[in-house]
Amino acid sequence: MSQGRGWVTLVGVYAAVWAFSCRPAEPPAPAPPGPAPAATTAAAPESSPSAAPDQFSLAAAIARVEEVRGSAGRITTPAELLHYDDRRRFLAVQMADAQEESYDLPHDHAELAEMIRTGELVSLRALGEDHILYDVGTDAREDPLAHYDLESGKDVPLFADAAAYEAEDARLAAAGDKARREALAAWYGDPSRAEMLFREHRSVTELAKGFDGASYDLQNPDDRTRFQVRLLSFVRPPAREVLLEIARAYHQEFGRLLPVSSLVRTERYQRRLSRVNRNATRVEIPPHATGMAFDITYKFMATDEQNFIMERVAKMEDEGRVEALRENRNAIHIYTLSQGRPAEALIAGFLSDVQDAHPGSAKPARAAARTPPARTPARGSRPRTAR
């Protein structure tokens, strides 16, 4: 888990998320300690709500992730999970793919909510047959009822309609808050901007009223936290398929749930995370914002578990299915390539963008590094062309 946070806090958050985000159903039986049988169609149930696991089942699952264990041998990181000799290439590949696929990037909760409503993103359960969402979104502190302005990096409060804005303007006038009034007027005084903000308010509040049968009161701080965790528990379908494939293999081999520590992120969340985590990139197309990236935490894994996962992921990268990196903060970052790697010319075009966001990234890696792989299309993919 994140430093300084105990499992009790995470159990409380996820238990609350489950209680508020799932339709009534018969309570599930406690999960057996051994590996679950392989599912033939694991991806389908994830989008459907299910009964919430009780807190004891969730606590047991988290405790099992954190269980102290070890194994003989040493950790061997495959070349596919190392940085390239030109460290810019790793992000450039992902940025090139995102541009080629024209992925929408949610800059705040309103856009993320709309992508969920339209089915662009699909959910992952907090406690699945083969995986557990471990600390996903629990450190996010965003106001769902605020628009994030990418240019200024500031939030703009969302109001339901013109009457609600005018009431707030009158309140600020009575308080003598001229600066705040002017800041809001710059947005709500423009009819097109105001309509966009009213539309974003509707998108968020309508989803909060009926999110998989749950209802969230966005005026309540606890409900806002649960709502954020729920929103950040989504990815695009191809990424979910890859994640569940890795999770099934890991569960079958070790009888443990795969701990997933990050899924989709808003651009606002990504920018704020980059201030405290140097692994969180500052490029204009953050991989997690595409919904095609996810992180697996290896913090508590024994040597053989880590090597097993890295070998599986390395094979996927050799097949042109993913772009991956073992990061130095207990995470393996995996980006899903739905149609194989993008063209080299397109990748090269993003190298300078990466360097601008991360000065010094052009320097060769100090340790062993990988060389660019041959362009290998994913199985059954169509030829890729730059857009």
ABEGO torsion letter per residue (X at the ends): XBBGBBAAAAAAAAAAAAAAABBBBBBBBBBBABBBBBBABAAAAAABBBBBBBAAAAAAAAAAAABBBBBBEBBBBBAAABBBABAAAAAAAAAAAAAAAGBBBBABAAAAAAAAAAGABBBBBABBAABBBBGBGAABBBBAABBBBAAAGBBBBBBABAAAAAAAAAAAAAAGBAAAAAAAAAAAABAAAAAAAAAAAAAAAAAAABBGGBBBBAABAAAAAAAAAAAAABBBAAAAAAAAAAAAAAAAAAGBBBBBABBBBBAAAAAAAAAABAABBABABBAAAAGABBBBBAAABBAAAAAAAAAAAAAAAAAGABBBBBBAAGBBBBBBBAAEBBBAAAAAAAAAAAAAABBGAABBBABBBBBBBBBBBBBGBBBBBBX
